[in-house]
Structure formats: C-alpha cells, structure tokens
C-alpha cells in the first residue's frame, strides 16, 4: 500500500508511520480479496476492447506509475474511435487529483458530439 501511495499520485501525501497499521487493518477487513478472486477474463478490457462500439475516453494522469502511457495508448488503439487524453500533474486517480481536467475532457466529448 505504501508503494501504491507513492506511485499512484502526482503529489503523494505523507502518511505518518503510526497510521499505516490502521490502513492495513481496514484493507484486511474489506472484501477486496473476494472482488479480485471473482474477476474473470471478461472483466479485463483488453479481452473485449475490439468489440466496444461506444464512445470511449481513455484518460490518464501523466504522473501515473501504475498504468503506463504505453499501456493506456495500446488499450485506446484497440477501441475504434477511442479518444486519448492525458493530464499533467495528475496520477492514477484523476477523479481525485485532477477532476477539473477529467470533467473538461468529458465535456469536450459531449460538446463535440462524440457522446
């Protein structure tokens, strides 16, 4: 989780060492293991990307160290008509770190008739 925190954000927050045990307990008490175990091949977009026939926005934070730019662009290339956008000073969670840039990209897709 510490490594994810460092890699996911453009500006990771410093979390005090005494807080991490509480974070671990919360994760262990969640159903994340069951959710991961329940995933099938159909849950991974690359297995069905070529069949998607709806407008798709591939939006990535430039500082994202979880999903590479190459992987995001590769996924976008599999989806006919996908729009790729990247936000500077943004990491893996654009809805938290750069929501204004994400909303702008979505609004542009709607405005220009892509959606």
Backbone atoms as SQL, in Angstrom:
CREATE TABLE atoms (id INTEGER PRIMARY KEY, chain TEXT, resi INTEGER, resn TEXT, atom TEXT, x REAL, y REAL, z REAL);
INSERT INTO atoms VALUES
  (1, 'A', 1, 'UNK', 'N', 0.825, -1.190, 0.000),
  (2, 'A', 1, 'UNK', 'CA', 0.000, 0.000, 0.000),
  (3, 'A', 1, 'UNK', 'C', 0.870, 1.255, 0.000),
  (4, 'A', 2, 'UNK', 'N', 1.982, 1.201, 0.733),
  (5, 'A', 2, 'UNK', 'CA', 2.890, 2.354, 0.730),
  (6, 'A', 2, 'UNK', 'C', 3.429, 2.603, -0.671),
  (7, 'A', 3, 'UNK', 'N', 3.783, 1.526, -1.355),
  (8, 'A', 3, 'UNK', 'CA', 4.314, 1.654, -2.721),
  (9, 'A', 3, 'UNK', 'C', 3.226, 2.189, -3.662),
  (10, 'A', 4, 'UNK', 'N', 2.011, 1.696, -3.526),
  (11, 'A', 4, 'UNK', 'CA', 0.913, 2.208, -4.343),
  (12, 'A', 4, 'UNK', 'C', 0.735, 3.697, -4.101),
  (13, 'A', 5, 'UNK', 'N', 0.745, 4.107, -2.862),
  (14, 'A', 5, 'UNK', 'CA', 0.583, 5.519, -2.496),
  (15, 'A', 5, 'UNK', 'C', 1.645, 6.373, -3.202),
  (16, 'A', 6, 'UNK', 'N', 2.867, 5.902, -3.243),
  (17, 'A', 6, 'UNK', 'CA', 3.948, 6.660, -3.880),
  (18, 'A', 6, 'UNK', 'C', 3.778, 6.710, -5.397),
  (19, 'A', 7, 'UNK', 'N', 3.330, 5.606, -5.988),
  (20, 'A', 7, 'UNK', 'CA', 3.265, 5.506, -7.442),
  (21, 'A', 7, 'UNK', 'C', 1.974, 6.055, -8.042),
  (22, 'A', 8, 'UNK', 'N', 0.920, 6.126, -7.246),
  (23, 'A', 8, 'UNK', 'CA', -0.388, 6.493, -7.789),
  (24, 'A', 8, 'UNK', 'C', -0.619, 7.997, -7.906),
  (25, 'A', 9, 'UNK', 'N', 0.029, 8.767, -7.073),
  (26, 'A', 9, 'UNK', 'CA', -0.267, 10.195, -7.015),
  (27, 'A', 9, 'UNK', 'C', 0.855, 11.048, -7.590),
  (28, 'A', 10, 'UNK', 'N', 0.475, 12.170, -8.177),
  (29, 'A', 10, 'UNK', 'CA', 1.465, 13.146, -8.639),
  (30, 'A', 10, 'UNK', 'C', 2.190, 13.734, -7.429),
  (31, 'A', 11, 'UNK', 'N', 1.421, 14.078, -6.417),
  (32, 'A', 11, 'UNK', 'CA', 1.985, 14.588, -5.160),
  (33, 'A', 11, 'UNK', 'C', 1.476, 13.717, -4.009),
  (34, 'A', 12, 'UNK', 'N', 2.172, 12.605, -3.752),
  (35, 'A', 12, 'UNK', 'CA', 1.696, 11.716, -2.680),
  (36, 'A', 12, 'UNK', 'C', 1.691, 12.433, -1.327),
  (37, 'A', 13, 'UNK', 'N', 0.664, 12.165, -0.547),
  (38, 'A', 13, 'UNK', 'CA', 0.597, 12.725, 0.815),
  (39, 'A', 13, 'UNK', 'C', 1.519, 11.929, 1.722),
  (40, 'A', 14, 'UNK', 'N', 2.107, 12.606, 2.644),
  (41, 'A', 14, 'UNK', 'CA', 2.899, 11.927, 3.660),
  (42, 'A', 14, 'UNK', 'C', 1.943, 11.355, 4.697),
  (43, 'A', 15, 'UNK', 'N', 1.991, 10.063, 4.880),
  (44, 'A', 15, 'UNK', 'CA', 1.137, 9.407, 5.867),
  (45, 'A', 15, 'UNK', 'C', 2.042, 8.959, 7.008),
  (46, 'A', 16, 'UNK', 'N', 1.762, 9.406, 8.227),
  (47, 'A', 16, 'UNK', 'CA', 2.611, 9.039, 9.365),
  (48, 'A', 16, 'UNK', 'C', 2.666, 7.523, 9.574),
  (49, 'A', 17, 'UNK', 'N', 3.802, 7.038, 10.027),
  (50, 'A', 17, 'UNK', 'CA', 4.001, 5.603, 10.219),
  (51, 'A', 17, 'UNK', 'C', 2.964, 4.988, 11.152),
  (52, 'A', 18, 'UNK', 'N', 2.510, 5.733, 12.158),
  (53, 'A', 18, 'UNK', 'CA', 1.543, 5.165, 13.097),
  (54, 'A', 18, 'UNK', 'C', 0.141, 4.995, 12.498),
  (55, 'A', 19, 'UNK', 'N', -0.106, 5.562, 11.317),
  (56, 'A', 19, 'UNK', 'CA', -1.406, 5.436, 10.654),
  (57, 'A', 19, 'UNK', 'C', -1.461, 4.172, 9.785),
  (58, 'A', 20, 'UNK', 'N', -0.317, 3.731, 9.275),
  (59, 'A', 20, 'UNK', 'CA', -0.291, 2.588, 8.360),
  (60, 'A', 20, 'UNK', 'C', -0.902, 1.315, 8.933),
  (61, 'A', 21, 'UNK', 'N', -0.680, 0.965, 10.189),
  (62, 'A', 21, 'UNK', 'CA', -1.338, -0.241, 10.721),
  (63, 'A', 21, 'UNK', 'C', -2.865, -0.174, 10.648),
  (64, 'A', 22, 'UNK', 'N', -3.428, 1.008, 10.824),
  (65, 'A', 22, 'UNK', 'CA', -4.883, 1.178, 10.717),
  (66, 'A', 22, 'UNK', 'C', -5.346, 0.993, 9.270),
  (67, 'A', 23, 'UNK', 'N', -4.545, 1.475, 8.337),
  (68, 'A', 23, 'UNK', 'CA', -4.858, 1.302, 6.918),
  (69, 'A', 23, 'UNK', 'C', -4.843, -0.180, 6.560),
  (70, 'A', 24, 'UNK', 'N', -3.826, -0.890, 7.035),
  (71, 'A', 24, 'UNK', 'CA', -3.712, -2.327, 6.760),
  (72, 'A', 24, 'UNK', 'C', -4.915, -3.073, 7.331),
  (73, 'A', 25, 'UNK', 'N', -5.308, -2.771, 8.550),
  (74, 'A', 25, 'UNK', 'CA', -6.473, -3.433, 9.160),
  (75, 'A', 25, 'UNK', 'C', -7.743, -3.170, 8.360),
  (76, 'A', 26, 'UNK', 'N', -7.886, -1.951, 7.886),
  (77, 'A', 26, 'UNK', 'CA', -9.077, -1.604, 7.106),
  (78, 'A', 26, 'UNK', 'C', -9.104, -2.386, 5.786),
  (79, 'A', 27, 'UNK', 'N', -7.955, -2.499, 5.154),
  (80, 'A', 27, 'UNK', 'CA', -7.872, -3.262, 3.901),
  (81, 'A', 27, 'UNK', 'C', -8.174, -4.731, 4.159),
  (82, 'A', 28, 'UNK', 'N', -7.593, -5.274, 5.208),
  (83, 'A', 28, 'UNK', 'CA', -7.803, -6.683, 5.534),
  (84, 'A', 28, 'UNK', 'C', -9.269, -6.972, 5.870),
  (85, 'A', 29, 'UNK', 'N', -9.961, -6.007, 6.426),
  (86, 'A', 29, 'UNK', 'CA', -11.365, -6.194, 6.784),
  (87, 'A', 29, 'UNK', 'C', -12.306, -6.007, 5.590),
  (88, 'A', 30, 'UNK', 'N', -11.775, -5.479, 4.499),
  (89, 'A', 30, 'UNK', 'CA', -12.624, -5.233, 3.328),
  (90, 'A', 30, 'UNK', 'C', -12.806, -6.517, 2.523),
  (91, 'A', 31, 'UNK', 'N', -13.599, -6.423, 1.477),
  (92, 'A', 31, 'UNK', 'CA', -13.851, -7.583, 0.621),
  (93, 'A', 31, 'UNK', 'C', -12.980, -7.568, -0.633),
  (94, 'A', 32, 'UNK', 'N', -11.864, -6.858, -0.612),
  (95, 'A', 32, 'UNK', 'CA', -11.044, -6.721, -1.818),
  (96, 'A', 32, 'UNK', 'C', -10.519, -8.051, -2.331),
  (97, 'A', 33, 'UNK', 'N', -10.192, -8.985, -1.448),
  (98, 'A', 33, 'UNK', 'CA', -9.717, -10.298, -1.908),
  (99, 'A', 33, 'UNK', 'C', -10.814, -11.037, -2.688),
  (100, 'A', 34, 'UNK', 'N', -12.036, -10.962, -2.194),
  (101, 'A', 34, 'UNK', 'CA', -13.149, -11.610, -2.875),
  (102, 'A', 34, 'UNK', 'C', -13.426, -10.970, -4.231),
  (103, 'A', 35, 'UNK', 'N', -13.327, -9.655, -4.286),
  (104, 'A', 35, 'UNK', 'CA', -13.555, -8.951, -5.543),
  (105, 'A', 35, 'UNK', 'C', -12.499, -9.365, -6.564),
  (106, 'A', 36, 'UNK', 'N', -11.247, -9.396, -6.153),
  (107, 'A', 36, 'UNK', 'CA', -10.169, -9.798, -7.060),
  (108, 'A', 36, 'UNK', 'C', -10.350, -11.246, -7.496),
  (109, 'A', 37, 'UNK', 'N', -10.679, -12.124, -6.574),
  (110, 'A', 37, 'UNK', 'CA', -10.857, -13.542, -6.901),
  (111, 'A', 37, 'UNK', 'C', -12.035, -13.768, -7.850),
  (112, 'A', 38, 'UNK', 'N', -13.024, -12.901, -7.804),
  (113, 'A', 38, 'UNK', 'CA', -14.220, -13.072, -8.636),
  (114, 'A', 38, 'UNK', 'C', -14.029, -12.570, -10.069),
  (115, 'A', 39, 'UNK', 'N', -12.943, -11.881, -10.339),
  (116, 'A', 39, 'UNK', 'CA', -12.737, -11.356, -11.688),
  (117, 'A', 39, 'UNK', 'C', -12.497, -12.475, -12.690),
  (118, 'A', 40, 'UNK', 'N', -13.048, -12.273, -13.879),
  (119, 'A', 40, 'UNK', 'CA', -12.871, -13.228, -14.968),
  (120, 'A', 40, 'UNK', 'C', -12.200, -12.506, -16.130),
  (121, 'A', 41, 'UNK', 'N', -11.873, -13.232, -17.180),
  (122, 'A', 41, 'UNK', 'CA', -11.255, -12.619, -18.358),
  (123, 'A', 41, 'UNK', 'C', -12.118, -11.502, -18.930),
  (124, 'A', 42, 'UNK', 'N', -13.428, -11.642, -18.819),
  (125, 'A', 42, 'UNK', 'CA', -14.345, -10.627, -19.335),
  (126, 'A', 42, 'UNK', 'C', -14.228, -9.291, -18.602),
  (127, 'A', 43, 'UNK', 'N', -13.660, -9.319, -17.388),
  (128, 'A', 43, 'UNK', 'CA', -13.500, -8.096, -16.613),
  (129, 'A', 43, 'UNK', 'C', -12.290, -7.273, -17.052),
  (130, 'A', 44, 'UNK', 'N', -11.439, -7.852, -17.867),
  (131, 'A', 44, 'UNK', 'CA', -10.255, -7.154, -18.350),
  (132, 'A', 44, 'UNK', 'C', -10.558, -6.614, -19.743),
  (133, 'A', 45, 'UNK', 'N', -10.439, -5.318, -19.892),
  (134, 'A', 45, 'UNK', 'CA', -10.856, -4.671, -21.135),
  (135, 'A', 45, 'UNK', 'C', -10.116, -5.159, -22.366),
  (136, 'A', 46, 'UNK', 'N', -8.845, -5.515, -22.237),
  (137, 'A', 46, 'UNK', 'CA', -8.122, -5.903, -23.439),
  (138, 'A', 46, 'UNK', 'C', -8.704, -7.147, -24.101),
  (139, 'A', 47, 'UNK', 'N', -9.449, -7.965, -23.346),
  (140, 'A', 47, 'UNK', 'CA', -10.049, -9.153, -23.953),
  (141, 'A', 47, 'UNK', 'C', -11.310, -8.826, -24.756),
  (142, 'A', 48, 'UNK', 'N', -11.932, -7.675, -24.492),
  (143, 'A', 48, 'UNK', 'CA', -13.170, -7.309, -25.193),
  (144, 'A', 48, 'UNK', 'C', -13.088, -5.951, -25.893),
  (145, 'A', 49, 'UNK', 'N', -11.941, -5.296, -25.825),
  (146, 'A', 49, 'UNK', 'CA', -11.814, -3.926, -26.334),
  (147, 'A', 49, 'UNK', 'C', -12.227, -3.796, -27.792),
  (148, 'A', 50, 'UNK', 'N', -11.855, -4.757, -28.606),
  (149, 'A', 50, 'UNK', 'CA', -12.163, -4.663, -30.042),
  (150, 'A', 50, 'UNK', 'C', -13.658, -4.732, -30.326),
  (151, 'A', 51, 'UNK', 'N', -14.443, -5.204, -29.375),
  (152, 'A', 51, 'UNK', 'CA', -15.888, -5.323, -29.584),
  (153, 'A', 51, 'UNK', 'C', -16.658, -4.106, -29.087),
  (154, 'A', 52, 'UNK', 'N', -15.985, -3.179, -28.434),
  (155, 'A', 52, 'UNK', 'CA', -16.655, -1.985, -27.903),
  (156, 'A', 52, 'UNK', 'C', -17.004, -1.063, -29.067),
  (157, 'A', 53, 'UNK', 'N', -18.262, -0.685, -29.149),
  (158, 'A', 53, 'UNK', 'CA', -18.691, 0.212, -30.229),
  (159, 'A', 53, 'UNK', 'C', -19.429, 1.424, -29.674),
  (160, 'A', 54, 'UNK', 'N', -18.904, 1.951, -28.600),
  (161, 'A', 54, 'UNK', 'CA', -19.434, 3.147, -27.954),
  (162, 'A', 54, 'UNK', 'C', -18.288, 4.146, -27.791),
  (163, 'A', 55, 'UNK', 'N', -18.604, 5.434, -27.674),
  (164, 'A', 55, 'UNK', 'CA', -17.545, 6.417, -27.433),
  (165, 'A', 55, 'UNK', 'C', -16.817, 6.114, -26.118),
  (166, 'A', 56, 'UNK', 'N', -15.505, 6.159, -26.171),
  (167, 'A', 56, 'UNK', 'CA', -14.695, 5.834, -25.002),
  (168, 'A', 56, 'UNK', 'C', -13.630, 6.912, -24.825),
  (169, 'A', 57, 'UNK', 'N', -13.468, 7.359, -23.608),
  (170, 'A', 57, 'UNK', 'CA', -12.393, 8.279, -23.259),
  (171, 'A', 57, 'UNK', 'C', -11.360, 7.500, -22.462),
  (172, 'A', 58, 'UNK', 'N', -10.148, 7.439, -22.961),
  (173, 'A', 58, 'UNK', 'CA', -9.022, 6.879, -22.208),
  (174, 'A', 58, 'UNK', 'C', -8.346, 8.088, -21.587),
  (175, 'A', 59, 'UNK', 'N', -8.470, 8.245, -20.293),
  (176, 'A', 59, 'UNK', 'CA', -7.946, 9.424, -19.589),
  (177, 'A', 59, 'UNK', 'C', -6.899, 8.966, -18.591),
  (178, 'A', 60, 'UNK', 'N', -5.710, 9.534, -18.696),
  (179, 'A', 60, 'UNK', 'CA', -4.592, 9.104, -17.865),
  (180, 'A', 60, 'UNK', 'C', -3.873, 10.316, -17.296),
  (181, 'A', 61, 'UNK', 'N', -3.460, 10.196, -16.053),
  (182, 'A', 61, 'UNK', 'CA', -2.609, 11.210, -15.457),
  (183, 'A', 61, 'UNK', 'C', -1.170, 10.969, -15.893),
  (184, 'A', 62, 'UNK', 'N', -0.482, 12.011, -16.307),
  (185, 'A', 62, 'UNK', 'CA', 0.892, 11.877, -16.805),
  (186, 'A', 62, 'UNK', 'C', 1.849, 11.343, -15.742),
  (187, 'A', 63, 'UNK', 'N', 1.525, 11.536, -14.473),
  (188, 'A', 63, 'UNK', 'CA', 2.392, 11.062, -13.387),
  (189, 'A', 63, 'UNK', 'C', 2.028, 9.658, -12.903),
  (190, 'A', 64, 'UNK', 'N', 1.061, 9.032, -13.555),
  (191, 'A', 64, 'UNK', 'CA', 0.611, 7.689, -13.170),
  (192, 'A', 64, 'UNK', 'C', 1.745, 6.687, -13.351),
  (193, 'A', 65, 'UNK', 'N', 2.126, 6.028, -12.265),
  (194, 'A', 65, 'UNK', 'CA', 3.151, 4.992, -12.322),
  (195, 'A', 65, 'UNK', 'C', 2.536, 3.610, -12.105),
  (196, 'A', 66, 'UNK', 'N', 1.218, 3.525, -12.202),
  (197, 'A', 66, 'UNK', 'CA', 0.511, 2.249, -12.087),
  (198, 'A', 66, 'UNK', 'C', 0.218, 1.718, -13.493),
  (199, 'A', 67, 'UNK', 'N', -0.396, 2.558, -14.328),
  (200, 'A', 67, 'UNK', 'CA', -0.682, 2.206, -15.721),
  (201, 'A', 67, 'UNK', 'C', 0.196, 3.098, -16.601),
  (202, 'A', 68, 'UNK', 'N', 1.054, 2.491, -17.377),
  (203, 'A', 68, 'UNK', 'CA', 1.974, 3.254, -18.214),
  (204, 'A', 68, 'UNK', 'C', 1.246, 3.952, -19.358),
  (205, 'A', 69, 'UNK', 'N', 1.877, 4.979, -19.883),
  (206, 'A', 69, 'UNK', 'CA', 1.329, 5.676, -21.044),
  (207, 'A', 69, 'UNK', 'C', 1.198, 4.700, -22.201),
  (208, 'A', 70, 'UNK', 'N', 2.186, 3.848, -22.378),
  (209, 'A', 70, 'UNK', 'CA', 2.164, 2.865, -23.463),
  (210, 'A', 70, 'UNK', 'C', 0.959, 1.926, -23.324),
  (211, 'A', 71, 'UNK', 'N', 0.691, 1.445, -22.115),
  (212, 'A', 71, 'UNK', 'CA', -0.444, 0.529, -21.898),
  (213, 'A', 71, 'UNK', 'C', -1.768, 1.232, -22.159),
  (214, 'A', 72, 'UNK', 'N', -1.902, 2.471, -21.708),
  (215, 'A', 72, 'UNK', 'CA', -3.145, 3.220, -21.921),
  (216, 'A', 72, 'UNK', 'C', -3.368, 3.480, -23.410),
  (217, 'A', 73, 'UNK', 'N', -2.316, 3.854, -24.121),
  (218, 'A', 73, 'UNK', 'CA', -2.443, 4.111, -25.550),
  (219, 'A', 73, 'UNK', 'C', -2.721, 2.820, -26.318),
  (220, 'A', 74, 'UNK', 'N', -2.131, 1.729, -25.873),
  (221, 'A', 74, 'UNK', 'CA', -2.376, 0.437, -26.514),
  (222, 'A', 74, 'UNK', 'C', -3.853, 0.051, -26.378),
  (223, 'A', 75, 'UNK', 'N', -4.415, 0.240, -25.188),
  (224, 'A', 75, 'UNK', 'CA', -5.836, -0.039, -24.988),
  (225, 'A', 75, 'UNK', 'C', -6.682, 0.853, -25.885),
  (226, 'A', 76, 'UNK', 'N', -6.346, 2.141, -25.930),
  (227, 'A', 76, 'UNK', 'CA', -7.085, 3.068, -26.777),
  (228, 'A', 76, 'UNK', 'C', -7.041, 2.681, -28.245),
  (229, 'A', 77, 'UNK', 'N', -5.923, 2.144, -28.684),
  (230, 'A', 77, 'UNK', 'CA', -5.784, 1.730, -30.083),
  (231, 'A', 77, 'UNK', 'C', -6.658, 0.523, -30.409),
  (232, 'A', 78, 'UNK', 'N', -6.995, -0.269, -29.416),
  (233, 'A', 78, 'UNK', 'CA', -7.849, -1.441, -29.629),
  (234, 'A', 78, 'UNK', 'C', -9.320, -1.066, -29.803),
  (235, 'A', 79, 'UNK', 'N', -9.694, 0.112, -29.308),
  (236, 'A', 79, 'UNK', 'CA', -11.091, 0.533, -29.332),
  (237, 'A', 79, 'UNK', 'C', -11.282, 1.543, -30.462),
  (238, 'A', 80, 'UNK', 'N', -12.068, 1.168, -31.451),
  (239, 'A', 80, 'UNK', 'CA', -12.290, 2.040, -32.602),
  (240, 'A', 80, 'UNK', 'C', -12.891, 3.365, -32.139),
  (241, 'A', 81, 'UNK', 'N', -12.254, 4.456, -32.507),
  (242, 'A', 81, 'UNK', 'CA', -12.773, 5.781, -32.191),
  (243, 'A', 81, 'UNK', 'C', -12.494, 6.267, -30.779),
  (244, 'A', 82, 'UNK', 'N', -11.726, 5.532, -30.002),
  (245, 'A', 82, 'UNK', 'CA', -11.429, 5.969, -28.633),
  (246, 'A', 82, 'UNK', 'C', -10.658, 7.280, -28.663),
  (247, 'A', 83, 'UNK', 'N', -10.919, 8.116, -27.680),
  (248, 'A', 83, 'UNK', 'CA', -10.231, 9.394, -27.529),
  (249, 'A', 83, 'UNK', 'C', -9.265, 9.251, -26.353),
  (250, 'A', 84, 'UNK', 'N', -8.004, 9.608, -26.575),
  (251, 'A', 84, 'UNK', 'CA', -6.985, 9.519, -25.519),
  (252, 'A', 84, 'UNK', 'C', -6.650, 10.928, -25.047),
  (253, 'A', 85, 'UNK', 'N', -6.695, 11.133, -23.760),
  (254, 'A', 85, 'UNK', 'CA', -6.304, 12.404, -23.154),
  (255, 'A', 85, 'UNK', 'C', -5.412, 12.111, -21.954),
  (256, 'A', 86, 'UNK', 'N', -4.496, 13.034, -21.719),
  (257, 'A', 86, 'UNK', 'CA', -3.584, 12.881, -20.584),
  (258, 'A', 86, 'UNK', 'C', -3.503, 14.221, -19.858),
  (259, 'A', 87, 'UNK', 'N', -3.535, 14.180, -18.553),
  (260, 'A', 87, 'UNK', 'CA', -3.478, 15.398, -17.742),
  (261, 'A', 87, 'UNK', 'C', -2.131, 15.492, -17.038),
  (262, 'A', 88, 'UNK', 'N', -1.533, 16.662, -17.106),
  (263, 'A', 88, 'UNK', 'CA', -0.276, 16.905, -16.408),
  (264, 'A', 88, 'UNK', 'C', -0.551, 17.085, -14.923),
  (265, 'A', 89, 'UNK', 'N', 0.451, 16.849, -14.116),
  (266, 'A', 89, 'UNK', 'CA', 0.336, 16.975, -12.658),
  (267, 'A', 89, 'UNK', 'C', -0.838, 16.175, -12.121),
  (268, 'A', 90, 'UNK', 'N', -0.967, 14.967, -12.621),
  (269, 'A', 90, 'UNK', 'CA', -2.061, 14.087, -12.238),
  (270, 'A', 90, 'UNK', 'C', -1.545, 12.656, -12.252),
  (271, 'A', 91, 'UNK', 'N', -2.035, 11.851, -11.319),
  (272, 'A', 91, 'UNK', 'CA', -1.601, 10.467, -11.220),
  (273, 'A', 91, 'UNK', 'C', -2.673, 9.483, -11.645),
  (274, 'A', 92, 'UNK', 'N', -2.722, 8.359, -10.942),
  (275, 'A', 92, 'UNK', 'CA', -3.580, 7.226, -11.294),
  (276, 'A', 92, 'UNK', 'C', -5.056, 7.454, -10.959),
  (277, 'A', 93, 'UNK', 'N', -5.334, 8.408, -10.113),
  (278, 'A', 93, 'UNK', 'CA', -6.705, 8.641, -9.663),
  (279, 'A', 93, 'UNK', 'C', -7.162, 10.043, -10.077),
  (280, 'A', 94, 'UNK', 'N', -7.417, 10.247, -11.371),
  (281, 'A', 94, 'UNK', 'CA', -7.761, 11.597, -11.825),
  (282, 'A', 94, 'UNK', 'C', -9.039, 12.139, -11.206),
  (283, 'A', 95, 'UNK', 'N', -9.961, 11.268, -10.833),
  (284, 'A', 95, 'UNK', 'CA', -11.193, 11.742, -10.208),
  (285, 'A', 95, 'UNK', 'C', -10.903, 12.423, -8.873),
  (286, 'A', 96, 'UNK', 'N', -9.758, 12.114, -8.272),
  (287, 'A', 96, 'UNK', 'CA', -9.370, 12.757, -7.014),
  (288, 'A', 96, 'UNK', 'C', -8.381, 13.892, -7.246),
  (289, 'A', 97, 'UNK', 'N', -7.394, 13.662, -8.114),
  (290, 'A', 97, 'UNK', 'CA', -6.292, 14.603, -8.252),
  (291, 'A', 97, 'UNK', 'C', -6.506, 15.707, -9.276),
  (292, 'A', 98, 'UNK', 'N', -7.232, 15.414, -10.309),
  (293, 'A', 98, 'UNK', 'CA', -7.406, 16.427, -11.368),
  (294, 'A', 98, 'UNK', 'C', -8.806, 16.321, -11.967),
  (295, 'A', 99, 'UNK', 'N', -9.790, 16.351, -11.097),
  (296, 'A', 99, 'UNK', 'CA', -11.177, 16.172, -11.545),
  (297, 'A', 99, 'UNK', 'C', -11.602, 17.238, -12.546),
  (298, 'A', 100, 'UNK', 'N', -11.077, 18.449, -12.429),
  (299, 'A', 100, 'UNK', 'CA', -11.461, 19.505, -13.383),
  (300, 'A', 100, 'UNK', 'C', -10.989, 19.144, -14.792),
  (301, 'A', 101, 'UNK', 'N', -9.787, 18.613, -14.918),
  (302, 'A', 101, 'UNK', 'CA', -9.269, 18.217, -16.237),
  (303, 'A', 101, 'UNK', 'C', -10.065, 17.037, -16.791),
  (304, 'A', 102, 'UNK', 'N', -10.432, 16.102, -15.937),
  (305, 'A', 102, 'UNK', 'CA', -11.241, 14.963, -16.369),
  (306, 'A', 102, 'UNK', 'C', -12.612, 15.425, -16.852),
  (307, 'A', 103, 'UNK', 'N', -13.255, 16.278, -16.085),
  (308, 'A', 103, 'UNK', 'CA', -14.571, 16.798, -16.487),
  (309, 'A', 103, 'UNK', 'C', -14.482, 17.600, -17.778),
  (310, 'A', 104, 'UNK', 'N', -13.414, 18.355, -17.952),
  (311, 'A', 104, 'UNK', 'CA', -13.228, 19.117, -19.187),
  (312, 'A', 104, 'UNK', 'C', -13.151, 18.165, -20.386),
  (313, 'A', 105, 'UNK', 'N', -12.376, 17.084, -20.242),
  (314, 'A', 105, 'UNK', 'CA', -12.246, 16.111, -21.337),
  (315, 'A', 105, 'UNK', 'C', -13.596, 15.459, -21.643),
  (316, 'A', 106, 'UNK', 'N', -14.340, 15.096, -20.617),
  (317, 'A', 106, 'UNK', 'CA', -15.666, 14.503, -20.829),
  (318, 'A', 106, 'UNK', 'C', -16.618, 15.502, -21.483),
  (319, 'A', 107, 'UNK', 'N', -16.594, 16.745, -21.019),
  (320, 'A', 107, 'UNK', 'CA', -17.453, 17.778, -21.606),
  (321, 'A', 107, 'UNK', 'C', -17.123, 18.014, -23.076),
  (322, 'A', 108, 'UNK', 'N', -15.839, 17.963, -23.418),
  (323, 'A', 108, 'UNK', 'CA', -15.442, 18.144, -24.815),
  (324, 'A', 108, 'UNK', 'C', -15.999, 17.004, -25.673),
  (325, 'A', 109, 'UNK', 'N', -15.975, 15.801, -25.152),
  (326, 'A', 109, 'UNK', 'CA', -16.525, 14.668, -25.904),
  (327, 'A', 109, 'UNK', 'C', -18.034, 14.864, -26.136),
  (328, 'A', 110, 'UNK', 'N', -18.734, 15.318, -25.119),
  (329, 'A', 110, 'UNK', 'CA', -20.176, 15.560, -25.245),
  (330, 'A', 110, 'UNK', 'C', -20.425, 16.743, -26.176),
  (331, 'A', 111, 'UNK', 'N', -19.699, 17.833, -25.971),
  (332, 'A', 111, 'UNK', 'CA', -19.877, 19.043, -26.747),
  (333, 'A', 111, 'UNK', 'C', -19.661, 18.840, -28.229),
  (334, 'A', 112, 'UNK', 'N', -18.623, 18.077, -28.569),
  (335, 'A', 112, 'UNK', 'CA', -18.291, 17.870, -29.975),
  (336, 'A', 112, 'UNK', 'C', -18.995, 16.655, -30.578),
  (337, 'A', 113, 'UNK', 'N', -19.970, 16.116, -29.859),
  (338, 'A', 113, 'UNK', 'CA', -20.817, 15.097, -30.406),
  (339, 'A', 113, 'UNK', 'C', -20.235, 13.699, -30.443),
  (340, 'A', 114, 'UNK', 'N', -19.189, 13.463, -29.694),
  (341, 'A', 114, 'UNK', 'CA', -18.609, 12.126, -29.652),
  (342, 'A', 114, 'UNK', 'C', -19.491, 11.215, -28.813),
  (343, 'A', 115, 'UNK', 'N', -20.149, 11.790, -27.814),
  (344, 'A', 115, 'UNK', 'CA', -21.027, 11.008, -26.949),
  (345, 'A', 115, 'UNK', 'C', -22.466, 11.405, -27.206);
